[in-house]
Amino acid sequence: MTPAGPGVISVRGVSKVFEGEPEPVIALEEIDLTVQAGEFVSLIGPSGCGKSTLLRVIADLVEPTRGEILVNGKPARQARLDRAYGMVFQAPVLMDWRTIARNVELPLEIMGVPTPERARRAAELLHLVELDGFSQRHPWQLSGGMQQRVAIARALASNPLLLLMDEPFGALDEMTRERLNLELIQIWSRLGATVLFVTHSIPEAVFLSTRVAVMSARPGRLSRIIEIDLPQPRAVATRETPRYFELVTQVRAVLRGDGADTPAIASTNRAGW
């Protein structure tokens, strides 16, 4: 069980209602979630369950209807203004007219970091995501997987202790996705960052995470939080172990609503998570 404490992310009683016709849509209802430093927590649930909305509420891109969100002990709005996290979306959202290096440098440029320091940091990050030699290319010259690695490097530019990732590999083919899963978990291990990761892939969630938060169909609630006790470091062979398959089966059962009889590796969010 994850140690108690205020956490890098603290979500308490968060609900989100989108007003509209013919009636309002309740996207989130009474969400409680704590993510501790160094964790890799995945949000998974049926399409339309509010997992991306929850991530955007935490990122202060969407305002909650009710509840409290703290990021590193600060209100979500202040955390955004302080650049307390990096964010990666499903689409890389790169600027085609800027080189790869200058795309990575963009957050530092906005922050007023001197040009030599920006260039040094971009080179470090491109090495980290294994894109040495591509710094002067443009996004349209790279594959989809390579573009997503650039987006990850850009999100890391300001040395955030927290990464918010909204289905970053959802549009990629299976082989590229599995390779980027390995690269992401190596980056996470090396940097010691905290990651909150939205996905619709059960195998991906189990492979990457220290915990998986399963959400119910709309209105989105946290159904259960499952400890992922696979040993670190994770590798290709991890996907072939009996325990991996057991955990994939467990998450799938909770998503179907028939996992209530397996409490040994699961806990509801009402237990103080």
PAMARZA-564694 format. One record per residue (C-alpha): y, x, z; residue number from 1. Coordinates in Angstrom, 1 decimal. Each point is the difference from the previous one (the first is absolute). Layout:
% residues N
<<Y; X; Z>; NUM>
...
% end
This chain:
% residues 273
<<0.0; 0.0; 0.0>; 1>
<<3.5; 1.2; -0.8>; 2>
<<2.0; 1.2; 3.0>; 3>
<<2.5; -2.4; 1.4>; 4>
<<3.7; 0.8; -0.4>; 5>
<<3.1; -1.2; -1.9>; 6>
<<-1.2; 1.5; -3.3>; 7>
<<1.7; 1.2; -3.1>; 8>
<<0.0; -3.6; -1.2>; 9>
<<0.2; -2.9; 2.4>; 10>
<<-0.1; -3.6; -1.4>; 11>
<<0.2; -2.8; 2.5>; 12>
<<-0.1; -3.7; -0.7>; 13>
<<1.1; 0.4; -3.6>; 14>
<<0.1; -3.0; -2.3>; 15>
<<1.5; -0.4; -3.4>; 16>
<<0.8; -3.3; -1.7>; 17>
<<1.3; -0.1; -3.6>; 18>
<<2.1; -3.1; -0.5>; 19>
<<-0.5; -1.9; -3.2>; 20>
<<-1.0; -3.2; -1.8>; 21>
<<-2.0; -2.1; 0.3>; 22>
<<-0.6; 1.5; 3.5>; 23>
<<0.5; 3.3; 1.8>; 24>
<<-2.8; 2.7; -0.3>; 25>
<<-1.2; 1.5; 3.2>; 26>
<<-0.9; 3.6; -1.0>; 27>
<<-0.6; 1.5; 3.4>; 28>
<<-0.7; -1.6; 3.4>; 29>
<<0.2; 1.7; 3.4>; 30>
<<-1.0; 3.5; -1.0>; 31>
<<-0.5; 2.6; 2.7>; 32>
<<-0.9; 3.5; -1.1>; 33>
<<0.5; 3.5; 1.4>; 34>
<<-0.6; 3.2; -2.0>; 35>
<<-0.2; 3.2; 2.0>; 36>
<<1.1; 3.4; -1.2>; 37>
<<-2.4; 1.7; -2.3>; 38>
<<-1.9; -3.2; -0.9>; 39>
<<-0.9; -1.1; -3.5>; 40>
<<-0.1; -3.8; 0.2>; 41>
<<-0.8; -2.2; -3.0>; 42>
<<1.0; -3.6; -0.4>; 43>
<<-2.5; -2.1; -2.0>; 44>
<<-0.4; -3.7; -0.7>; 45>
<<-0.2; -2.6; -2.7>; 46>
<<2.6; -0.1; -2.8>; 47>
<<3.2; -1.7; 1.3>; 48>
<<-0.9; 0.6; 3.7>; 49>
<<3.3; 1.7; 0.7>; 50>
<<-1.1; 3.6; 0.4>; 51>
<<2.7; 1.4; -2.4>; 52>
<<2.5; -2.3; 1.6>; 53>
<<-0.9; 1.5; 3.4>; 54>
<<0.5; 3.5; -1.3>; 55>
<<3.4; -1.0; -1.5>; 56>
<<1.0; -1.6; 3.3>; 57>
<<-0.8; 3.3; 1.8>; 58>
<<2.0; 1.9; -2.7>; 59>
<<3.0; -2.3; 0.4>; 60>
<<-0.3; -1.2; -3.6>; 61>
<<-0.7; -3.5; 1.2>; 62>
<<1.5; -1.6; 3.1>; 63>
<<-2.4; -1.7; 2.4>; 64>
<<0.6; -3.6; 1.0>; 65>
<<-1.1; 0.8; 3.6>; 66>
<<-1.2; 3.0; 2.0>; 67>
<<0.8; 3.6; 0.7>; 68>
<<-0.8; 3.2; -2.0>; 69>
<<0.5; 3.5; 1.3>; 70>
<<-0.5; 3.2; -2.0>; 71>
<<0.0; 3.1; 2.0>; 72>
<<1.6; -2.0; 2.8>; 73>
<<2.9; -1.2; -2.3>; 74>
<<0.6; -3.4; -1.5>; 75>
<<-1.4; -0.2; -3.6>; 76>
<<3.6; 0.0; -1.4>; 77>
<<1.0; 3.1; 1.8>; 78>
<<-3.2; 1.8; -0.9>; 79>
<<0.6; -0.7; -3.7>; 80>
<<3.6; 1.3; 0.3>; 81>
<<-1.3; 3.1; 1.7>; 82>
<<-2.6; 0.5; -2.7>; 83>
<<-2.7; 0.0; 2.7>; 84>
<<-2.8; -0.7; -2.6>; 85>
<<-1.0; 0.5; -3.6>; 86>
<<-1.1; -2.8; -2.1>; 87>
<<-2.4; -0.1; -3.0>; 88>
<<-0.3; -3.2; -2.1>; 89>
<<-2.7; -1.1; -2.4>; 90>
<<2.0; 1.2; -3.0>; 91>
<<1.4; 3.5; 0.3>; 92>
<<3.6; -1.1; -0.9>; 93>
<<0.9; 3.4; -1.4>; 94>
<<3.2; 0.7; -2.0>; 95>
<<-1.1; 0.8; -3.6>; 96>
<<3.2; 2.0; -0.7>; 97>
<<-0.5; 2.3; 2.9>; 98>
<<-2.6; 2.8; 0.1>; 99>
<<-2.9; -0.2; 2.4>; 100>
<<1.7; 2.5; 2.3>; 101>
<<3.3; -1.9; 0.0>; 102>
<<-1.9; -3.3; 0.7>; 103>
<<-1.4; 1.7; 3.1>; 104>
<<3.4; 1.4; 1.0>; 105>
<<1.7; -3.4; -0.2>; 106>
<<-0.1; -1.0; 3.7>; 107>
<<1.2; 3.5; 0.9>; 108>
<<2.8; -0.3; -2.6>; 109>
<<1.1; -3.3; 1.6>; 110>
<<0.0; 1.7; 3.4>; 111>
<<2.3; 2.8; -1.3>; 112>
<<-2.6; 2.8; 0.4>; 113>
<<1.2; 3.1; -1.9>; 114>
<<-1.5; 0.6; -3.4>; 115>
<<-2.1; 3.1; 0.8>; 116>
<<-1.6; -1.7; 3.0>; 117>
<<-0.7; -3.1; -2.1>; 118>
<<-1.8; 2.2; -2.6>; 119>
<<-2.0; 1.9; 2.7>; 120>
<<-1.1; -3.2; 1.6>; 121>
<<-1.0; -1.7; -3.3>; 122>
<<-2.0; 3.1; -1.0>; 123>
<<-1.9; -0.2; 3.4>; 124>
<<-0.8; -3.6; -0.4>; 125>
<<-1.1; 0.3; -3.6>; 126>
<<-2.4; 2.7; 1.1>; 127>
<<-1.2; -2.3; 2.8>; 128>
<<-0.9; -2.8; -2.5>; 129>
<<-1.4; 2.6; -2.4>; 130>
<<2.6; -0.4; -2.7>; 131>
<<1.2; 3.6; -0.3>; 132>
<<1.0; 0.7; -3.5>; 133>
<<1.2; -3.6; -0.7>; 134>
<<3.4; 0.3; 1.7>; 135>
<<2.0; 0.0; -3.3>; 136>
<<-2.0; -2.8; -1.6>; 137>
<<1.2; -3.6; -0.1>; 138>
<<-1.9; -3.0; 1.5>; 139>
<<-0.9; -1.4; -3.4>; 140>
<<-1.9; 3.3; -0.7>; 141>
<<-2.3; -0.5; 3.0>; 142>
<<-3.0; -2.3; 0.6>; 143>
<<0.1; -2.9; 2.4>; 144>
<<-1.8; 1.9; 2.7>; 145>
<<2.3; 3.0; -0.4>; 146>
<<3.1; -2.3; 0.2>; 147>
<<-1.3; -1.5; 3.2>; 148>
<<-0.4; 3.5; 1.5>; 149>
<<3.7; 0.7; -0.9>; 150>
<<0.9; -3.2; 1.9>; 151>
<<-1.9; 1.2; 3.0>; 152>
<<1.8; 3.4; -0.2>; 153>
<<3.3; -1.8; -0.2>; 154>
<<-0.8; -2.1; 3.0>; 155>
<<-0.8; 3.2; 2.0>; 156>
<<3.2; 1.8; -1.1>; 157>
<<2.0; -0.8; 3.2>; 158>
<<-2.9; 1.0; 2.3>; 159>
<<-0.7; -3.5; 1.3>; 160>
<<-2.5; -0.4; 2.8>; 161>
<<-0.9; -3.4; -1.4>; 162>
<<-1.2; -1.1; -3.4>; 163>
<<-0.1; -3.6; -1.1>; 164>
<<-2.1; -0.5; -3.0>; 165>
<<-0.3; -3.3; -1.9>; 166>
<<-3.2; 0.0; -2.1>; 167>
<<1.0; 3.3; -1.6>; 168>
<<-3.3; 0.4; -1.9>; 169>
<<-0.6; -3.6; -0.9>; 170>
<<0.8; 0.3; -3.7>; 171>
<<-2.1; 3.2; -0.6>; 172>
<<-3.5; 0.3; -1.3>; 173>
<<-2.8; 0.5; 2.5>; 174>
<<-0.6; 3.7; -0.6>; 175>
<<3.7; 0.8; 0.3>; 176>
<<0.3; -2.2; 3.1>; 177>
<<-2.9; 1.8; 1.8>; 178>
<<1.5; 3.4; -0.9>; 179>
<<3.4; -1.0; 1.4>; 180>
<<-1.6; -1.4; 3.1>; 181>
<<-1.4; 3.5; 0.7>; 182>
<<3.4; 1.6; -0.7>; 183>
<<1.8; -2.5; 2.2>; 184>
<<-2.3; 0.5; 3.0>; 185>
<<0.3; 3.8; -0.4>; 186>
<<3.8; -0.3; 0.0>; 187>
<<-0.1; -2.3; 3.0>; 188>
<<-2.2; 2.4; 1.9>; 189>
<<2.1; 3.0; -0.9>; 190>
<<3.4; -1.6; 0.9>; 191>
<<-1.1; -2.0; 3.1>; 192>
<<2.0; -2.9; -1.2>; 193>
<<-0.5; -3.7; 0.9>; 194>
<<-1.0; -2.3; -2.9>; 195>
<<0.1; -3.8; -0.4>; 196>
<<-1.8; -0.8; -3.2>; 197>
<<-0.4; -3.3; -1.8>; 198>
<<-3.1; -0.5; -2.2>; 199>
<<-2.2; -2.7; -1.4>; 200>
<<-3.0; 2.5; -0.3>; 201>
<<-2.5; -0.1; 2.9>; 202>
<<-1.6; 3.4; -0.9>; 203>
<<3.4; 1.6; -0.2>; 204>
<<1.1; -1.4; 3.3>; 205>
<<-3.1; 1.2; 1.8>; 206>
<<0.0; 3.4; -1.6>; 207>
<<3.7; 0.8; 0.8>; 208>
<<0.6; -1.6; 3.3>; 209>
<<-0.3; 0.6; 3.7>; 210>
<<0.3; -3.8; 0.5>; 211>
<<0.0; -3.0; -2.4>; 212>
<<2.1; -3.0; 0.8>; 213>
<<-1.5; -3.1; -1.7>; 214>
<<2.4; -2.9; -0.8>; 215>
<<-0.9; -3.6; -0.5>; 216>
<<1.0; -2.2; -2.9>; 217>
<<3.5; -1.4; 0.1>; 218>
<<1.6; -0.5; 2.4>; 219>
<<-0.7; 3.7; 0.5>; 220>
<<-1.4; 0.8; 3.5>; 221>
<<-1.8; 3.1; 1.2>; 222>
<<-3.6; -1.2; 0.3>; 223>
<<-1.5; 3.2; 1.3>; 224>
<<0.6; 3.8; 0.3>; 225>
<<-3.1; 2.1; -0.7>; 226>
<<-0.4; 3.6; 1.2>; 227>
<<-1.2; 2.3; -2.8>; 228>
<<-2.0; 2.7; 1.8>; 229>
<<-1.0; 2.0; -3.0>; 230>
<<0.3; 3.8; 0.7>; 231>
<<2.9; 2.1; -1.3>; 232>
<<0.6; 1.6; -2.4>; 233>
<<-1.1; -2.7; -2.4>; 234>
<<-1.5; 1.2; -3.3>; 235>
<<-1.9; -1.4; -3.0>; 236>
<<-3.2; 0.1; 2.0>; 237>
<<1.6; -2.4; 2.6>; 238>
<<-0.4; -2.8; -2.5>; 239>
<<-3.8; 0.5; 0.0>; 240>
<<-0.6; -0.2; 3.7>; 241>
<<-1.7; -3.0; 1.7>; 242>
<<2.9; -0.4; 2.4>; 243>
<<2.5; -0.3; -2.9>; 244>
<<-2.1; -2.8; -1.5>; 245>
<<-0.2; -1.7; 3.4>; 246>
<<3.7; 0.0; 0.4>; 247>
<<0.6; -1.3; -3.5>; 248>
<<-2.4; -2.8; 0.8>; 249>
<<1.8; -0.7; 3.3>; 250>
<<3.5; -0.3; -1.6>; 251>
<<-1.4; -2.2; -2.8>; 252>
<<-1.6; -2.3; 2.7>; 253>
<<3.3; -0.3; 1.8>; 254>
<<1.8; -0.8; -3.2>; 255>
<<-2.6; -2.8; -0.7>; 256>
<<0.5; -1.2; 3.6>; 257>
<<-3.5; 0.6; 1.2>; 258>
<<0.5; 3.3; 1.9>; 259>
<<0.6; -1.4; 3.4>; 260>
<<-3.4; 1.0; 1.3>; 261>
<<0.7; 3.8; -0.4>; 262>
<<2.4; 0.9; 2.8>; 263>
<<-1.1; 3.5; 0.6>; 264>
<<2.2; 1.6; -2.6>; 265>
<<2.7; -2.7; -0.2>; 266>
<<2.8; -1.4; 2.1>; 267>
<<2.5; -2.8; -0.6>; 268>
<<3.7; 0.8; 0.0>; 269>
<<0.2; -2.2; 3.2>; 270>
<<-1.7; 2.8; 2.0>; 271>
<<3.2; 2.0; 0.1>; 272>
<<-0.1; 1.9; -3.3>; 273>
% end
